[in-house]
Structures are given as C-alpha cells and as structure tokens.
Amino acid sequence: MPKPIVIAPSILSADFARLGDEVNSIDAAGADWIHCDVMDGHFVPNISFGPDVIKAVRSRTTKIFDVHLMIAPVDQYLEAFAKAGADIITVHAEAGPHLDRSLQAIRGLGKKAGVTICPATSEQVLLHVLDRVDLILVMTVNPGFGGQSFIRSQLDKIRCIRGMIGERSIRLEVDGGVNVETAAQVVAAGADTIVAGSAVFRGGTEEAYRANISAIRGAAEAGRRC
C-alpha cells in the first residue's frame, strides 16, 4: 500500500522576522513535517541558517523536523544538527567522498538518514546506499535559492528511483518548484513526500497557508490516482 502523502513546507520561504510564529502557523495549517533548508554559501551560492536557529524553533511544534543539509564538508556538523532537534538529516551525495560513512554517522546519532541528489546527478549514485537510508530527496531545481522553476527532466529520475526503492520502506521526497501543478506530476512519477516553500507561504497568514497546503495535498492525491 502506498505511503500517505507528506507535505513538508520549507521554512526558507517563511518570514524570518517571526520565524517561530510561522512554524506555529504552518503546523496549525496542516503541515505534516517542517523542512529546514540549511545552506553554507560554499556548497550552494546562498547562506540560510544553522543549528542554533533550528534549536530555537524546535519547541514550537512536535512535527518532524526534516533537515536538508546543503553544506560541504558535512560530517563534522551532523552531531550539532542532531542535538538541535533534527529528526531526519539529509546529506548531498555530491557533498563529500564518503557518502556511506555520512549515512552511518547519522543513524549512529539516532536519527533517520536521507540522501539527496542534484538535477545533474545520476540516480545510480544511490544504488549502493539504499539499505542505509530512510529518505531519498530528488532536487527538481538546482539547490541554493527558493522560487526557482521546476526542471521537468527530473520526472524520469523520480520514476527510476521509485523502481530502485522497490519494497524498501524509504520515503521519496521532491524539492524545488513544487506547486499545485507540479505536485500532481511528481506524485504520479512516484514521490510520496513534497517540499514546498513559496507555494505554501504565499499569502502570509495561517488561513492562506491552510488553503495552500490543502490545494497542494489535493493535487498530490489526484496525481496518485492518475
């Protein structure tokens, strides 16, 4: 049986001047997870926030904190993000030479381990770590900025990864340019977990966030029926 659809709003698109309240709002509005995009200005051309910010807002919700580390090197920071309150820690396959070691370290910290790949990276890099991961994240934009356009070529990659996962209990997440239209497409291709930033935080109020999340969830469910 397919896993329930998960909607994980990215707080990268939130109003940082009132970030704690924004987390409260998306929680109340129906978010399943809270997605935290961490950028270092080195691996990607932007800087967002670090473990102290995650720790500061962790008490605002009991929802899963889905922490996507767009940083390199990554291994020496895993413990800090684990202690800050991450439930899932996702690292880039491109961020270092020892992906297997990084994934083992995350699980050794008692957290769920995720791996993500950029648009130009082949899904074959995942082949030998499938039994190390709880989540695979497919980037459908080039990482580093919110509000980019969806890269349609990644739909074939999502289909391939769904086949690679088989019966394993691995979530297949998509991040980048996801909105009502593209949510249906990625779920039809095999995704079950959707990250959305600007498409969720559009409108600036809890009521707007609730409508946005509901619309994305409805589109995703429709995509599953295709």
N, C-alpha and C positions, 0 to 999 in steps of 0.2 A: 504493500500500500504506500502511495506517495506520502512524503512528509508534509505536514501543514506548511503553508506559505508563511514565511517570516518577513516582516517589514522592519528594516533597521535604519531609521533616519540618521544621517551623518550630521553631527553637531558642528562640522566645519562650516555649515551654512547657517548656523544659529547666530543670534545677536550676542556677541561675546561680552558686551557690557552688562548683560543679565543672563549669563550662561546657566547658572543654577536654576533660575526660573524657567528658562527654555527647556531644560531637561524635565522639570516637573510637567510642563505643558505637553511635550510630546509623549510622555508616559501616560498622562490622563487622556490624551487624544487617540491612544490605541497602538502606539509603537510596541513591537514585540521585543526588540533589542535596541540598545543605544550604540551606534557606530562611532568610533573615535579615530579620526584620521591624523596620524602623527607624522609630521614632515620635518626634515632636518636641514633643508637648504643645500644639501650636498647630493644625496641620492636623487632627490627631486628638487626642482627650482622654486621652492617655497618653504617657509617656516610656519608651523602652526602652533603646537603646544607640546608639553612633555608630561611626565608622570605626576607632577605636582598639581596640574590642572585636573587631571583625571581623579586624583585623590580628593580634590576639593569638592567635586560634584558627585562623587560616588555615593554619598549619603542621601542624595536627592531622590533615589529610586532603587528598587530592588531588581529591576530588569537587568538582563545580561549585558555586560559591557564587552563589546566586540571591538577589540583594539587592533587596528591595522597599522603596522609599523613600516613607514616608507623612509627608512633610515639605513645607513651603512657606515661603519660596521654596526651590527645589531646585537651580537651575543652578550656584550658586556652591559647592555641595558635591559635585558629580559627580566632580571630579578626586580628592578625598580618598578617596572610596569606591573609585574605580578603583585607586588606589595601595595601598589596604588589602587588596586581593585579590579584589574582586568580579569575577565572570566575566560575569554578566548584571546589568544595572542597570535596574530598572523604576520608572518615574515615573507619578504620577497625572495623568490628563487634566485633573482639576479643580484641580491644584496651581499652575497659572500660565497666563498668557495666550498663551504661545508654545510649544506642545507640539512642533511640528515642529523648532524650534530646539533644544529639550532633547534630542530623539532624535538629531539630527545631532551634538550635542556628545558624547553617549555613544559613538556609533560612532567619532567622531573621537579618542576616548581608547582605541580599540582593543577596546572591549567590546561585547557583544551588548546590544541595546536592547529594552526592554519597556515597554508602556503598560498601565495598569490603570484600571478604571472602577468606581465605587461603585454600589450597587444602584439608586439613583435616576437614574443617568446613562444616557442612551440610547446604544446601540451605534453610532449614526450619527456620533458624535464621532470614531470610528476611521476613517471612510471615506477621508479624505484623507491618512492616515499609514500605510496598510497596507504601503506599499513602504519604510517607514522602520524597521519593527520586525521583531524575531526572535521575540517572545513577546507575547501578549495575556493579561492576567490579569483574570479576572472575579471581583469580590468578591461572595461569597454571604452575607456579613454586612456590617454597617456597620463600617468599619475603626476600630481603636482598642483593642480588647480581644480576648483569646483566650476560647475556651469558649462562644461565642455559638451560637444556634440557626440552622440553615440556612434561608435565605429561598428558598422553592420557586419564586417568580416568576422567579428568575434562570435557570431551566432553559430557558425560551423564549429568553432573551437569548443563552445559550450556543449554542442551535441556530442563531439568526440569525447569530452571529459565525462559526460554522463554515462557513456558506454564504458569508459575505463573504470568508473566507480563500481559499476555492477551492483551487487547486493551489499556492498560495504555501507556502513552507517556513517556516511560522510555528507555533510551539507555542501551544496554547490551554490555559491554566492556570486552575485554580479554587482559591480560598482562602476558607475560612470555614465552620465547622460540618461539615467533611468527616469522615465516619467510614465504617464498613463499609457501612451502608445507603445513605448519600448518594453514596459513591464510585461505586457502580454507576449511579446516576441521572445524575451529571454526565458520565460517560464515554458512556453511552447517548445523551446530548444532543450529544456531540461533543468533549468535553475529552480531552486526552491527557496532561496533567500535573496532578498532585494535590498540593496543600499540605495537610498535616495536622499539627496541634500536639498538643493533649491526647489525641487518638486514638492517636498514636504513643507519647507519653511516659508513658502510663498504665502503672503497674507499677514504674517506677523502676530496672529492671535491663536489661542488654543482652539477656538471654533474653526478657524481656517485650517489648522494643522489636522484636525479631526476629519474634515471634509477631504483634504488632500490624501491622507493615509487611506481613508475608505475608498477613494477613487482608484488609487494605485492597487490596493488589495483586490478590488473588484475586477480590474483589468487583468491582474495576475491570475486570478481564479478562472477568468474567461479564457486566458491563454492555455491553461491546463486542460480545458475541455476541448481545445482545438485538435 
